[in-house]
């Protein structure tokens, strides 16, 4: 009787072992198919065909990284440059040109050099050193765009002929004339002189006095005593004619004084995604750096 019971238990054990082994074999087949399936998955590619991952960040990764830190990373900055170039072509080139050289007709600056129009936020150099975050600020909030953080609110070049004044300037200055037409011509000659161009010396001497007269021309209030401009205000360095946004010849300078200048740039805060704003700032920063 004991022998028979033991035999039944032995047979049952063998059957159970066979079931377990079969299950293990089935599991092995399933497990071995996992890596094969993973290998078959297609890699995520950037528009240029490169693979996102170890060496190339996905665009949305830029959004949470401080802009100045993006430039410290090969992985992040590579994506930023590529995305930034696309954003520039889509929303910036129409005003600044496909070559980034700006447009005299539209009064837009050359973006391929480091002659920045506005000061940065670097305390050590008083804003003289520009970082990508400073460009990001301009792109995000614009210039005289109406946004509270826009650049250029502090200084507009008022039209010396009252008929061309903007409403804000009319509220401040009314219809008063500061200079006669002849005196305006004298200031034009002074500006031509300090920019190294041919000028009438007698007129330029009179224009010099008017340029620095706080009750008449008052030009030095924004352009500084030597006409070198003020980065904090974004005023032009008048000693360098290549930096004049609207032209440095006599007719263009006269038009600037008579009609005034009030260049604007829209705020892109609500038009571009955060990663796009950062990317185009990085792209412009690298495009402006000297070669080498």
SULDA-V504797 format. One record per helix or strand of 2 or more residues. SS is the DSSP state (a for helix, b for strand). FROM is the first residue (numbers start at 1). LEN is the number of residues. If there is no record, write none. Layout:
ss=SS from=FROM len=LEN
ss=SS from=FROM len=LEN
This chain:
ss=a from=2 len=39
ss=a from=59 len=6
ss=a from=67 len=4
ss=a from=74 len=23
ss=a from=132 len=10
ss=a from=162 len=3
ss=a from=167 len=7
ss=a from=181 len=14
ss=a from=201 len=11
ss=a from=220 len=4
ss=a from=241 len=3
ss=a from=250 len=10
ss=a from=274 len=15
